[in-house]
Amino acid sequence: MAVPRGKSTAYDGRNASGLIRDAFCVGEPNMQRQIEFFYFIGSTYSYLSVTRAEARAAQDGVALIWRPFSVRTLMREQNNIPFATKPVKMKYMWRDLERRAARFGVPFSGIPPYPIDPDETANHVATLAAREGWCREFTQAAYRTWFLQKQDPGTPESLRNILASLGRDADDCLARAAEDRTKQDYLASTESARQLGLFGSPSFVVGQEIFWGDDRLDDALDWCKAQ
């Protein structure tokens, strides 16, 4: 049963669907129209949205709030495993992703390793980055590492290279990403997604309206502008 926003039990004393959502806003604070962008580093189709959604939303004057969450946890809860044990569907997914990448001018140079990051470490770093305002830059770099360099972005070596490329202190960032505060923020974001009824990544949320998939980005923007 979904708990109304603002009335849920929170992690670490914070409300998972209210206060914690405000903490992850990295869009322009003076923009009234906002879309929450829930994604998981490890989701294949999220590559397209991570690459193009920010610029597309800006064209419509909409701020994008980057929200890393554990879709893997929710999918396991829902017994929703779309590709790992379904080779025919996986083959289609890679081809579909390649077609959509070509349509939107997103670089695609072949199938990357999959699945990745079993400990979800890259998502913990993304959670830290969301709190501090550099989530987009980190996430885009993580996906470039995965899709273009064909490396797991969640390994210590990959993360150090990504953070160094962003001018960040890798040791400091990795240490803080491993802290309980960051892990609790990640759990809280996942709980917020659970309460909203999310089941996949990427998902775009406008208020209580959910738009699942990169192919629903324009629908989410149209809905947001109509409010």
N, C-alpha and C positions, 0 to 999 in steps of 0.2 A: 504494500500500500504506500503510495507516495505521500510524503509529509509536506504540507504547504510551506512555501518559501517563507523563511523568517520564523518558523515554529519548530525546527528540527533540533535533534540532539547534535551537538557539534563535537569535533575533534579539538583537543587542546584548548577548550573553552571558547571556541569560535563557532559561529553558525555556518555549517557547510554550504548551505544554499543562499546565504545572504552576505555576511561580512566577508567570508573567504572569497566570494566571487568578486567583490569590489577590489580586493587586494591584488587580483591578477590582471587588472585593466592596464593595457599598455598602449591603448589608442589615445588620441587627442582628448584631454579631459573636457574641452569646451564644445565638443561635438555631441549633439543631443542624440543622434541616431547611432545605435551600436548593435553589433552582432557578436555573440560569443562563439568563438571558433574552438570547438573541442576536438582534439586530435591526439594521436598516439604515435610516437616515433617507433615504427615497427609496422604501421599500417601502410600498405602499398599505395592505395588510391590517395592517401593524404599527401603524397609527394606532389601531386598536381596542385592541390589547394595550398600547401605550404609555399609553393613557388609563385602562385599567381593571385591568391585571394586578397592579399593586402593591397596590391595595386588596383585590382578590380573594385574593391570596396571604396578605395579613395576616389575613384572616378565618380562614384555616386554620393560622395560626401558622408560615407558611413565609416565609423571607427570599428576596427576589428580587435576583439579582446581574445588574446591567445590563451588557451586553457588546456595544457597537457593533462591527460588523465589516463588511467589504466583501463583501456577498453578490453585488454586481455582478461582482466579480472571479471568484468561484466559478461564477456562472452562465455567464459567458463561457467559462470553462474547460470547463464541462460542456455547452456549446452549448444552454443552457437559457434561451431568451428568451420569456417567457410572454405578454406583452401587446403590445409595441411594434409588431410586424408582424402582429397578429391582432386586427383590429377587432371581430369578432363576440365573441371571448372577452373583449376589453376592455370592451365594452358590458355583458356579463353581470357582469363583476367590479365595475363601479361600482354596478350595481343591487344586487348581493349585499351589497356593503359598506354601502350605504344601509340595506338591510333589517336587517343585523346591528347597525348603529349604533342604529337605532330600538329594537331588542330590548333593548339594554343601556343605553339612555339616553345614548349618546355623541353629542355634537352633530355634525350633518352638514348642510351648507348648500349642497350642490351639488358638482359635479365640480371639483377643484382642478387647477392646472397639472401636467402630467406628460409626460415625466420631468423630474426636477429635479437640480440640483447636480452637474453633470458632473465637477467636480474633487473631489467628496466632502468639501468643506471643513466642512460641518456635522458630518459624522461625525468629522473630526479634532478639532473642538471638543468633541464628545461624548466622545471618547477622553480628552482632557485632563480633562473634567469627571468622568469615571469614576474617574480616578486621584485626584482631589481630593475626591470625595464629593458632587458636585452634578449628577450625570448625569441623574437622574430629572427634576429641575426643568428643566434645559436641554432635554432631549429632548421633554418635554411642551410646553414653550413653542415649540420648533421645529415640532412638529406642529400646534399651534394656528395658527401663522403660515402654514403650508402649507394646511391644510384649511379653516380658518375665515376667514383673511384673504386666501386665494388668492394668496399670495406664495411665491416660491422661498426656503426658509429658508437656502440656502447662499450667497446673494449677500452681499457685504460690508455693504450697507445693512441687510438683514434681520438678519444676525448681530449687528450693532452694536445694533440695536433690541432684539433678544432679550436680549443680555447686559446692556444697560442696565436692562431691566425686571427682571432678576434681581439688580440691585445690583452687577454685576461691572464691572471695568475692561475695556472692550472692546478697547482698544489692547493691553493686556497679554495678555489671553486670546487674541486673534488671533495675536499674535506667538509665544506659547508653543505654540499649536496648530500653527503652521507649522514648529516646530523639529523637528530630526531625531528627538529622543527620542520625541515624540508620534507621529510617522509610523511609527517602528519599533514602538511599542506597538500601533498600528492594524494593521500588518502581522502582528504576533505574534498578535493576537486573531483575525485572518483565518486564519492558519496553524492555530491551535487549532481553529477551525471546520472547516477543511479536514480535519484529522486525525480529527475526530469524525464526519465524513461528512455535514456539513450541506449543504443545497442550496437553502434558501429562508429567507425572513424573514417573520414571526417564527418562531423555533425555541426551544423550551424543552428544556433538558437536565438530566436527573437522573442523575448519575454518567455512565454511557455510554449511557443511554436517551435517544432523541431523540423529541420530540413537535413536529411541524411544523404551524404555523398557529394563528391565534387560536382556532379551534374545538377545539384540542387542549389549551387551557389547563387545563380541569378534569381532563382525563385525566392531565396532568403532575402536578397537585396531588394527585390520588388516588394516583398511583404513589409520589410523594415521601412522603406520609404513611404508606404501607404499608411503607416500608423500615425 
